[in-house]
Amino acid sequence: MRRLAARGAAGDAGEVVAPAADSAQGRSPRRWRLIDLCAVWDTGVFLRSADGSRASSGVARRRLNEAEKLSSVQKAQLERLEVARPRELGSREPGLMLRMARQQLPPWVHAAFLLWLLSLGGAIEIPMDPSIQNELSQPPTITKQSVKDHIVDPRDNILIECEAKGNPAPSFHWTRNSRFFNIAKDPRVSMRRRSGTLVIDFRSGGRPEEYEGEYQCFARNKFGTALSNRIRLQVSKSPLWPKENLDPVVVQEGAPLTLQCNPPPGLPSPVIFWMSSSMEPIAQDKRVSQGHHGDLYFSNVVLQDMQTDYSCNARFHFTHTIQQKNPFTLKVLTTRGVAERTPSFMYPQGTASSQMVLRGMDLLLECIASGVPTPDIAWYKKGGDLPSHKAKFENFNKALRITNVSEEDSGEYFCLASNKMGSIRHTISVRVKAAPYWLDEPKNLILAPGEDGRLVCRANGNPKPTVEWMVNGEPLQSAPPNPNREVAGDTIIFRDTQISSRAVYQCNTSNEHGYLLANAFVSVLDVPPRMLSPRNQLIRVILYNRTRLDCPFFGSPIPTLRWFKNGQGSNLDGGNYHVYENGSLEIKMIRKEDQGIYTCVATNILGKAENQVRLEVKDPTRIYQMPEDQVAKKGTTVQLPCRVKHDPSLKLTVHWLKDDEPLYVGNRMKKEDDSLTIFGVAERDQGSYTCIASTELDKDLAKAYLTVLGNCRCSYWHRPPSPTPPQQPGKQWA
């Protein structure tokens, strides 16, 4: 017999069922999963210093300094938080903490929410409880928008997306080329209902090109205005190749040759490839290859190159059409012998060039050389090695691609072209510039009246980007003065905020290579405490386990929370109890006397709210008579016992596994609550049998192995014992 150590509660917190009122009304009891928020919200997610100010970026570090006051589990959690916490995205002075936890959320959601809290600048969302969503005001937030460079197919209607949320629901309007776009005056243009998305319909005629330009969406309600990016609308173009008559190209055998493509300027740029007029691909190798601009290069021409013609093809993305240029034909002049030549660069020309690339883009360097024999190309970086983890060679080593370029990829690269006649090199000076990218992106700020806070807008780039603040879509300099607001470069500081301070702020950071636009609202809420979980929950938990009673709540200013048991006047904390900052009450080891009614009370200056949780303690499920390993002859009857003791108020289920798979109970088997009987044992019955006894809260299991002997007549040869060797004086035999 082998017993597996698999006992234990189905979860630390046990099971939560709906209030008794549901059953009384004839509805089946609902199942709830206990909100285990304190598993990821450790003690002191929000801390206040002695003077009442909000702890900022050093909060996790200060908690680690106080680790001697915490349990080992808490220490480990805080150490993980210190490592995992992202850089501070801004900070808030004493502000609103939304103490909330929602039912049936997976653990990763809680973890993400914790990291958000520790970042001290993450977006604060109103609880998803519909009653709170409908009651609390919220400035607009852009939730969906088209890309900045929006290229559309001229055969389709134009769609420019703009979605936003807020309470009350926002209204929308647009500008085109920085001027108000009057949708009502254009019968082709409409706006989707309850949305800001523009639809431009060409079914009744019209040219899409007439609507090209820069568009911007404004979402507004009485608490502020949010802006979309500036969306540049362009219509895809697939221009025809200009007609031209191409004379045969005459070239000396062994000489270099470049066939130029010069594709029409499509939008977006077409994909270029070379084929013959009979649509056969042009074979490419070290000697003949296409450059990334589309031209076809011959390092040296051979007689076989006359056997086909050469046509440049352009494939356009939106129309999926291929346009073919008139083909080139070659006439190769032969000589008695082809002279060998040292390499010479066909592209780029000369000995040095420079190239600029933007951070995050791919850097593509190319060197194509002529010579006889065909030169080999090798790549190097001056003063260091190529970044092997993101560098790769293309086009028969004629191109070097470095993906996701960063500032350290700046420098001098050189390509070396060599054959047996000699070598040359070309140096390419690479400069990495950068469009703006976020260091600290401003986040929504929710405060209680009288509290302080800040918005931080910090970006980097090359050149260094400038920062411009706006409020409700207007330059901050043009806004009415606000004595509670102070602008300090990339930071706006709010002091003693009031209800009138609500607005949406925009930060626009830009340089010559691009821009970033972020919206962040400041919302001032004045809300009495509210409970977010169902009332009068019943929690059942197994004896001696640990559990948490959760009390998710919401309020502004930050409510304080206390727990009481059975209406007693003393606050529960210390000893076997621990109260977390998020409101959860942990009972470290459940005993019978812990059963009872627990009340949590949240209080702020506007009032108080309370909720009750009834805790029931259940006996564990135990298998006290377990199946034993057995050896049985084929055809006999075997009984495997499995007697279980469990809490009588819980429903017991017993099932069996054979070889760790669910057991099919056929005609030869009989399963009872306390045993499994197998009649007429067969060889296929041999294997391991596992009895699993489970309730809604826990389970226990035990395993035994059944060996089946076949019905065979066997002869046994008995070897007589070996003769005992004679004893020698002073010697003992084992």
C-alpha positions in Angstrom: 0.0 0.0 0.0 1.2 3.5 -0.9 -0.5 6.5 0.4 -0.1 9.8 -1.4 0.4 13.1 0.5 -2.4 14.9 -1.3 -4.6 16.0 1.6 -5.6 19.6 2.0 -8.2 22.2 1.4 -9.3 22.9 -2.1 -7.9 26.4 -1.4 -6.6 28.3 1.5 -9.8 30.3 1.7 -12.2 27.4 1.3 -15.5 28.0 -0.5 -17.8 31.0 -0.6 -21.5 30.5 -1.2 -24.2 33.1 -1.7 -26.2 34.6 1.1 -29.0 32.5 2.4 -31.5 34.9 0.9 -30.9 33.3 -2.5 -32.0 29.9 -1.3 -35.0 31.4 0.5 -36.2 32.8 -2.9 -36.0 29.4 -4.5 -32.8 30.0 -6.5 -30.0 27.6 -6.4 -27.1 28.8 -4.2 -24.5 30.6 -6.1 -20.8 29.6 -5.9 -18.3 32.3 -5.2 -14.5 32.1 -5.2 -13.1 33.9 -2.2 -11.2 37.0 -3.1 -7.6 36.1 -2.3 -6.3 39.6 -2.8 -3.9 39.7 0.1 -2.0 36.9 -1.5 -0.5 39.6 -3.8 -1.3 42.8 -1.8 1.1 42.5 1.0 1.2 44.6 4.1 1.6 48.3 3.4 0.8 48.5 -0.3 0.1 52.1 0.5 2.0 53.7 3.4 1.7 57.1 5.0 4.6 58.8 6.7 4.3 60.4 10.1 3.1 63.7 8.7 0.4 62.0 6.6 2.1 62.3 3.3 1.9 59.5 0.8 5.0 57.1 0.5 6.6 57.5 -2.9 9.1 55.5 -4.8 11.0 54.1 -1.8 8.0 52.4 -0.3 9.1 48.8 -1.0 12.6 49.6 0.1 11.4 51.0 3.4 9.3 47.9 4.0 12.3 45.8 3.4 14.1 47.8 6.1 11.3 46.8 8.5 11.3 43.2 7.4 12.1 42.0 10.9 8.5 42.9 11.8 7.1 40.7 9.0 6.7 36.9 8.5 9.1 35.1 6.3 6.4 34.8 3.6 5.8 38.5 3.7 9.6 39.1 3.4 9.9 37.0 0.4 6.9 38.7 -1.3 8.3 42.2 -0.6 11.7 41.2 -1.9 10.1 40.0 -5.1 8.2 43.3 -5.4 11.4 45.3 -4.9 13.0 43.4 -7.9 9.9 43.4 -10.1 8.6 47.0 -9.5 9.1 49.0 -12.7 10.7 52.4 -12.6 8.6 55.1 -11.1 6.3 56.6 -13.7 5.5 59.7 -11.7 4.2 60.1 -8.2 1.2 61.2 -6.3 0.9 63.2 -3.1 -1.7 62.0 -0.6 -4.3 60.8 -3.0 -7.2 58.5 -3.4 -6.5 54.9 -3.0 -9.2 52.7 -4.6 -9.4 49.8 -2.2 -11.2 47.3 -4.3 -11.1 43.7 -5.3 -13.5 42.0 -7.7 -14.9 38.5 -7.5 -13.4 35.6 -9.4 -10.3 37.4 -10.7 -7.3 35.3 -11.7 -4.1 35.8 -9.6 -2.3 37.6 -12.4 -4.8 40.4 -12.3 -4.1 41.0 -8.7 -0.4 40.9 -9.3 -0.7 43.4 -12.1 -2.8 45.6 -9.9 -0.2 45.5 -7.2 2.6 46.5 -9.5 0.3 49.3 -10.6 0.0 50.5 -7.0 3.7 50.4 -6.4 4.5 52.4 -9.6 2.7 55.3 -7.9 1.7 56.7 -11.2 -0.4 54.0 -13.0 -3.8 54.7 -14.3 -6.5 54.5 -11.6 -9.8 52.9 -12.8 -13.1 53.2 -11.2 -14.3 49.8 -9.9 -16.2 47.9 -12.5 -19.3 47.6 -10.3 -22.1 49.0 -12.5 -23.7 50.9 -9.7 -20.4 52.8 -9.1 -19.7 53.2 -12.8 -23.0 54.8 -13.3 -22.8 57.1 -10.3 -19.2 58.4 -10.3 -18.2 61.1 -12.8 -15.2 60.5 -15.0 -13.5 62.7 -17.6 -13.1 61.2 -21.1 -10.4 58.7 -22.0 -9.5 57.8 -25.5 -9.8 54.0 -25.8 -9.3 53.3 -29.5 -7.9 55.3 -32.5 -6.5 54.9 -35.9 -2.7 54.8 -36.4 -0.9 58.1 -37.0 -0.1 57.3 -40.6 -3.4 55.9 -41.9 -3.1 54.6 -45.5 -6.5 53.5 -47.0 -7.5 51.5 -50.0 -9.1 53.8 -52.6 -11.7 51.1 -53.5 -13.2 51.0 -50.0 -15.0 53.4 -47.8 -12.7 55.4 -45.4 -12.9 54.6 -41.7 -11.1 56.8 -39.2 -11.5 55.3 -35.7 -12.0 57.2 -32.4 -13.6 55.6 -29.4 -13.7 57.0 -25.8 -15.3 56.4 -22.5 -16.3 58.7 -19.7 -19.2 59.5 -17.3 -21.3 61.1 -18.7 -20.6 59.6 -22.1 -18.5 62.0 -24.2 -19.6 63.7 -27.4 -17.2 63.9 -30.3 -16.0 66.4 -32.9 -13.1 66.4 -35.4 -10.6 68.8 -36.9 -9.1 68.5 -40.4 -5.8 70.2 -41.1 -6.3 72.0 -37.7 -9.7 73.5 -38.7 -13.1 72.4 -37.5 -14.4 69.6 -39.7 -18.2 70.1 -40.2 -19.5 66.6 -40.7 -23.1 67.8 -41.1 -22.3 69.7 -44.3 -20.8 66.7 -46.2 -23.4 64.0 -47.1 -20.7 61.4 -47.6 -19.4 61.7 -44.0 -21.1 60.3 -41.0 -20.2 59.4 -37.4 -21.0 56.1 -35.8 -23.6 56.2 -33.1 -22.2 56.5 -29.5 -18.8 56.7 -31.1 -16.4 59.2 -32.7 -15.5 57.0 -35.6 -15.8 58.7 -39.0 -17.2 56.8 -42.0 -16.7 58.4 -45.5 -18.9 56.6 -48.0 -18.1 56.6 -51.7 -21.0 54.4 -53.0 -22.7 57.5 -54.5 -19.5 58.8 -56.0 -16.6 61.0 -55.0 -12.8 60.8 -55.0 -11.0 59.5 -51.8 -8.1 61.8 -52.6 -10.2 64.8 -51.8 -10.3 63.7 -48.1 -6.5 63.4 -47.6 -5.2 65.4 -44.7 -4.5 65.5 -41.0 -7.4 64.6 -38.7 -7.8 64.9 -34.9 -10.6 63.6 -32.7 -11.9 65.5 -29.6 -13.9 63.6 -27.0 -15.7 65.9 -24.5 -18.0 65.8 -21.5 -18.6 68.4 -18.8 -15.4 67.3 -16.9 -12.9 67.7 -19.7 -11.8 67.0 -23.3 -9.5 64.2 -24.5 -7.6 64.3 -27.8 -6.6 61.6 -30.3 -3.3 61.6 -32.1 -3.0 63.6 -35.3 -4.0 61.1 -37.9 -2.5 61.6 -41.3 -4.9 60.1 -43.9 -3.4 59.1 -47.2 -4.9 57.1 -50.1 -2.9 54.2 -51.4 -1.5 54.8 -54.9 -0.5 52.3 -57.5 0.8 54.5 -60.4 1.4 52.9 -63.8 5.0 52.4 -65.0 5.9 55.1 -67.6 6.0 53.9 -71.1 9.6 53.6 -72.5 11.4 51.9 -75.3 14.5 50.2 -74.1 17.4 49.5 -76.5 19.5 46.4 -76.0 22.2 46.8 -73.4 25.6 46.2 -74.9 28.3 45.1 -72.4 31.7 43.6 -72.6 32.2 40.1 -71.2 33.6 40.3 -67.6 32.5 43.9 -67.2 30.1 45.0 -64.4 26.5 46.0 -65.1 23.6 47.7 -63.3 20.0 47.4 -64.6 18.0 50.2 -63.0 14.4 49.6 -61.9 13.2 53.1 -61.0 9.7 51.9 -59.9 6.8 54.4 -59.8 6.5 56.0 -56.4 3.6 54.0 -54.8 2.1 54.4 -51.4 3.1 52.4 -49.6 6.3 51.6 -51.5 5.9 48.5 -53.8 7.8 45.2 -53.4 10.3 44.9 -56.2 11.4 41.6 -57.8 13.0 40.7 -61.2 11.7 38.2 -63.7 12.0 37.4 -67.4 9.2 38.5 -69.8 8.1 34.8 -69.7 7.6 35.2 -65.9 10.6 33.1 -64.9 12.4 34.3 -61.8 15.9 35.6 -62.4 18.4 33.3 -60.6 20.4 35.3 -58.1 23.8 34.4 -56.5 27.0 35.9 -55.4 27.6 37.3 -58.9 24.0 38.5 -59.8 21.7 40.0 -57.1 19.1 42.7 -56.5 20.0 45.6 -54.2 17.5 46.8 -51.6 16.6 49.8 -53.8 15.5 47.4 -56.6 18.3 47.6 -59.1 19.8 44.4 -60.5 23.7 44.2 -60.2 26.1 42.0 -62.2 29.5 41.9 -60.6 30.8 40.6 -63.9 28.8 39.6 -67.0 29.2 36.2 -68.7 27.9 34.9 -72.0 25.1 33.0 -70.4 23.5 36.2 -69.2 22.2 36.8 -72.8 20.0 33.7 -72.6 17.1 35.6 -71.0 15.7 39.1 -70.7 15.3 41.0 -67.5 12.1 42.8 -66.3 11.6 44.7 -63.1 8.2 44.0 -61.4 6.5 46.1 -58.7 3.8 44.5 -56.5 1.5 47.0 -54.8 0.1 46.2 -51.3 -3.5 47.4 -51.4 -4.5 46.5 -54.9 -2.5 43.3 -55.0 -1.5 44.2 -58.6 1.8 43.6 -60.3 3.2 46.0 -62.8 5.9 44.9 -65.1 8.5 47.2 -66.7 9.5 46.7 -70.3 12.3 44.1 -70.3 16.0 44.7 -70.8 17.8 42.5 -73.3 21.6 42.0 -73.1 24.2 41.8 -75.9 27.5 40.5 -74.5 30.6 41.1 -76.5 33.2 38.4 -76.2 37.0 38.6 -76.3 39.7 36.0 -76.4 40.0 36.0 -72.6 38.5 37.8 -69.7 41.1 39.8 -67.7 41.0 39.4 -64.0 40.3 42.6 -62.1 40.6 43.8 -58.5 37.3 44.6 -56.8 35.5 48.0 -57.2 32.3 49.1 -55.4 29.2 49.5 -57.5 27.1 50.5 -54.4 27.7 52.6 -52.5 30.4 54.4 -54.6 33.6 55.7 -53.2 35.4 54.8 -50.0 33.1 56.3 -47.4 29.4 57.2 -46.8 27.1 57.9 -43.9 23.6 56.6 -42.9 21.1 57.7 -40.3 18.6 55.3 -38.7 16.0 55.8 -36.0 16.1 54.0 -32.7 13.9 50.8 -32.8 14.1 50.5 -36.6 16.2 48.1 -38.6 19.6 49.2 -39.9 20.4 47.9 -43.4 23.9 48.4 -44.8 24.7 47.2 -48.3 27.9 46.8 -50.3 27.9 45.4 -53.8 31.2 45.1 -55.6 32.4 44.2 -59.1 35.5 42.3 -60.0 36.8 39.1 -61.7 36.7 36.7 -60.1 33.5 37.7 -58.2 34.5 39.3 -54.9 33.6 38.0 -51.4 32.1 40.5 -48.9 32.9 40.6 -45.2 31.6 43.0 -42.5 33.3 44.6 -39.5 32.6 47.3 -36.9 35.4 49.7 -36.0 36.4 49.3 -32.3 34.2 46.4 -31.5 32.3 43.3 -32.6 29.1 43.2 -34.6 26.0 42.7 -32.3 25.7 38.9 -32.9 22.3 38.6 -31.2 20.6 41.0 -33.6 22.9 41.1 -36.7 22.4 38.9 -39.7 23.8 38.8 -43.2 21.6 38.9 -46.3 21.8 38.8 -50.1 24.9 36.6 -50.2 26.7 38.6 -47.5 26.3 41.8 -49.5 23.9 43.2 -46.9 24.1 43.5 -43.1 20.9 43.9 -41.1 20.8 45.0 -37.5 17.4 44.8 -36.0 15.9 47.0 -33.3 18.7 49.6 -33.4 19.7 51.4 -30.2 22.1 54.2 -29.5 25.1 51.8 -28.9 24.8 50.6 -32.5 26.2 54.0 -33.6 29.7 54.0 -35.0 31.7 53.1 -38.1 31.1 49.9 -40.0 33.1 48.8 -43.0 32.7 46.2 -45.7 35.7 44.4 -47.2 35.4 43.2 -50.8 38.2 40.9 -51.8 39.2 38.4 -54.5 42.6 36.9 -55.4 43.6 40.2 -57.2 43.2 42.3 -54.1 40.7 44.0 -51.8 39.1 47.3 -51.1 36.9 48.6 -48.3 34.1 51.0 -47.8 33.4 52.8 -44.5 29.8 53.6 -43.4 29.3 56.1 -40.6 26.1 55.2 -38.8 24.2 57.8 -36.7 21.3 56.6 -34.5 18.6 59.3 -33.9 15.4 58.8 -32.0 11.8 59.9 -32.2 10.5 60.6 -28.7 9.9 57.6 -26.5 8.4 57.5 -23.0 10.4 57.5 -19.8 7.4 58.6 -17.6 4.1 58.7 -19.4 1.4 60.8 -17.5 -1.3 58.7 -15.9 -4.8 59.4 -14.8 -4.9 61.0 -11.3 -7.8 60.5 -8.9 -7.8 62.5 -5.7 -10.0 63.4 -2.8 -10.8 67.0 -2.1 -7.9 68.8 -0.5 -5.3 66.3 -1.5 -2.1 66.9 -3.6 -0.9 65.2 -6.7 1.3 65.5 -9.8 1.4 64.6 -13.5 4.8 63.8 -14.9 5.5 63.8 -18.6 9.1 62.7 -19.3 10.4 61.5 -22.7 13.7 61.0 -24.3 14.9 61.2 -27.9 17.6 62.4 -30.2 17.5 65.4 -30.5 16.0 66.0 -27.1 12.3 66.4 -27.4 10.4 69.5 -26.2 7.4 69.2 -23.9 4.2 71.1 -24.4 1.2 70.9 -21.9 -2.4 71.4 -22.8 -5.6 71.3 -20.8 -8.8 70.1 -22.5 -7.2 70.5 -25.9 -6.0 74.1 -25.4 -2.5 75.3 -24.6 -2.0 75.6 -20.9 -0.9 79.2 -21.3 -4.3 80.1 -22.7 -6.3 78.3 -19.9 -7.8 80.3 -17.0 -5.3 80.7 -14.1 -5.5 78.1 -11.4 -3.7 79.0 -8.1 -3.7 75.3 -7.1 -1.7 74.3 -10.2 2.0 74.8 -10.8 3.9 73.8 -14.0 7.6 72.9 -13.6 8.8 71.8 -17.0 7.8 68.2 -17.5 5.7 68.1 -14.3 2.4 69.7 -13.2 1.9 69.9 -9.4 -1.6 70.1 -7.9 -2.1 71.3 -4.3 -5.3 71.3 -2.3 -7.3 70.1 -5.2 -11.0 70.8 -5.3 -13.9 69.5 -7.4 -13.4 72.4 -9.8 -9.9 71.1 -10.6 -11.3 68.3 -12.8 -9.9 68.4 -16.3 -8.1 66.3 -19.0 -4.4 67.3 -19.5 -2.4 66.6 -22.7 1.3 66.2 -22.9 2.8 66.6 -26.4 6.5 65.8 -26.7 8.1 66.1 -30.1 11.3 66.5 -32.1 12.0 66.5 -35.8 11.5 62.7 -36.0 8.1 62.4 -34.5 5.8 63.1 -31.5 4.0 61.4 -28.6 0.7 62.6 -27.3 -0.7 61.4 -24.0 -4.0 62.3 -22.2 -4.2 62.1 -18.4 -7.3 63.3 -16.5 -7.4 64.7 -13.0 -10.6 63.7 -11.2 -11.5 64.8 -7.7 -14.0 62.4 -6.0 -15.9 62.9 -2.8 -17.4 59.4 -2.1 -18.5 57.8 1.2 -17.4 54.3 1.8 -19.0 51.5 -0.2 -18.7 47.8 0.0 -18.0 46.0 -3.3 -18.6 42.4 -2.4 -22.0 40.6 -1.9 -23.4 41.0 1.5 -23.6 38.2 4.2 -21.4 35.7 2.5 -20.9 32.3 3.8 -17.3 30.9 3.8 -16.6 27.3 4.7 -13.1 26.3 5.5 -11.3 23.1 6.6 -10.0 22.9 10.2 -6.4 23.9 10.7 -6.1 25.6 7.3 -5.3 29.2 6.8 -7.9 31.5 5.3 -8.6 35.1 4.4 -11.8 37.0 4.7 -12.0 39.7 2.1 -13.8 43.0 2.4 -13.3 44.9 -0.9 -14.4 48.5 -0.5 -14.2 51.9 -2.2 -14.2 55.5 -0.9 -12.7 58.9 -1.1 -11.0 60.1 1.1 -9.4 56.8 1.9 -11.5 54.9 4.4 -10.1 53.1 7.3 -11.2 49.5 7.9 -11.7 47.4 11.1 -12.8 43.9 11.7 -15.0 42.5 14.6 -16.2 39.1 15.5 -19.7 38.2 16.7 -20.5 41.9 17.4 -17.6 42.2 19.9 -16.3 45.7 20.5 -12.5 44.8 20.1 -10.8 45.2 16.7 -9.3 42.0 15.4 -5.6 42.2 14.7 -2.6 40.4 16.1 -2.1 36.9 17.4 -3.9 34.5 15.1 -5.3 37.4 13.1 -3.7 39.7 10.6 -5.3 42.6 8.8 -3.8 43.6 5.4 -3.9 47.1 4.0 -6.3 46.0 1.3 -8.9 45.1 4.0 -8.4 41.3 4.0 -8.4 39.6 7.4 -6.1 36.6 7.6 -6.7 33.8 10.1 -3.4 31.9 10.2 -4.7 28.6 11.5 -8.4 27.9 11.7 -9.7 26.4 14.9 -13.3 25.4 15.9 -13.6 28.5 18.1 -12.9 30.7 15.0 -16.4 29.9 13.7 -18.7 32.8 13.8 -19.8 36.1 12.1 -17.2 38.6 11.2 -18.0 42.2 10.4 -15.8 44.6 8.5 -16.4 48.4 8.9 -15.0 51.0 6.5 -15.1 54.6 7.7 -14.1 58.1 6.3 -15.3 61.6 7.0 -18.3 61.2 4.8 -19.7 58.1 6.6 -19.2 54.4 7.1 -20.2 51.1 5.5 -20.1 47.6 6.8 -20.4 44.0 5.6 -20.6 40.6 7.3 -19.0 37.2 6.5 -20.1 34.0 8.2 -17.3 31.5 8.7 -18.0 27.8 9.2 -15.2 25.4 10.2 -15.5 21.9 8.7 -13.7 18.7 9.7 -11.2 17.3 7.1 -11.8 14.4 4.9 -9.7 11.3 5.8 -9.4 7.8 4.5 -9.0 5.7 7.7 -9.1 2.2 6.1 -7.0 2.2 2.9 -6.6 -0.3 0.1 -3.6 -2.6 0.5 -1.3 -4.1 -2.1 -2.6 -7.5 -3.0 -1.6 -10.6 -5.1 -4.5 -12.6 -6.5 -5.0 -15.6 -8.7 -6.8 -15.3 -12.0 -10.5 -15.9 -11.6 -10.7 -15.1 -7.9 -12.5 -12.1 -6.2 -10.6 -9.1 -4.8 -11.9 -6.4 -2.5 -10.1 -3.1 -2.1 -11.4 -1.2 1.0 -11.7 2.6 1.2 -13.4 3.8 4.3 -13.7 7.5 4.7 -14.5 9.9 7.6 -15.7 13.4 6.6 -17.7 16.3 7.8 -21.4 15.2 7.7 -22.5 18.6 6.4 -20.4 18.2 3.2 -21.3 16.0 0.3 -18.8 13.1 -0.1 -17.8 11.7 -3.5 -15.6 8.6 -3.8 -14.2 7.6 -7.2 -11.4 5.3 -8.4 -8.5 5.5 -10.8 -6.7 2.6 -12.4 -3.1 3.4 -13.5 -3.9 7.1 -12.9 -6.8 7.0 -15.4 -10.6 7.1 -14.5 -11.7 3.5 -13.8 -14.4 2.0 -16.0 -16.6 -0.1 -13.7 -17.9 -2.9 -15.8 -20.0 -6.0 -15.1 -17.3 -7.7 -13.1 -16.8 -4.8 -10.7 -18.9 -3.4 -7.9 -18.2 0.1 -6.5 -19.6 0.9 -3.0 -19.0 3.9 -0.8 -16.4 2.1 1.2 -14.9 -0.5 -1.2 -14.3 -1.7 -4.7 -14.9 -5.4 -5.5 -13.5 -7.1 -8.6 -15.1 -10.5 -9.5 -13.3 -13.0 -11.7 -10.0 -11.2 -11.7 -8.3 -11.2 -15.1 -4.8 -10.4 -16.1 -5.9 -7.0 -17.5 -7.0 -6.0 -14.0 -3.4 -5.9 -12.8 -2.2 -2.4 -12.0 -2.4 0.4 -9.5 -5.8 1.5 -8.0 -6.3 4.9 -6.4 -9.2 5.7 -4.2 -10.1 9.5 -4.1 -12.5 10.8 -1.5 -13.4 14.4 -2.0 -15.9 17.1 -0.8 -16.4 20.6 -2.1 -13.5 21.8 0.1 -10.9 19.1 0.3 -9.9 15.6 -0.7 -7.8 12.6 0.4 -6.5 9.7 -1.6 -4.7 6.3 -1.2 -3.2 3.9 -3.7 -2.6 0.2 -3.8 -1.2 -2.2 -6.4 -2.9 -5.4 -7.6 -0.8 -8.3 -9.0 -2.6 -11.0 -10.9 -1.1 -14.6 -11.2 -2.0 -16.8 -14.1 -3.5 -20.3 -13.7 -0.5 -22.4 -14.8 0.9 -25.8 -13.7 4.5 -25.2 -12.6 7.2 -27.7 -11.6 9.6 -26.4 -9.0 13.2 -27.8 -8.7 14.5 -27.7 -5.2 18.2 -27.3 -4.8 19.5 -29.2 -1.7 21.5 -27.1 0.7 25.2 -27.0 0.2 27.2 -29.1 2.6 28.6 -27.3 5.6 32.3 -26.8 5.2 34.4 -28.1 8.0 35.2 -25.7 10.8 38.7 -24.7 11.2 40.0 -23.8 14.6 39.6 -20.1 15.2 37.5 -19.5 12.1 33.7 -18.8 11.8 31.6 -19.3 8.7 28.8 -16.8 7.7 
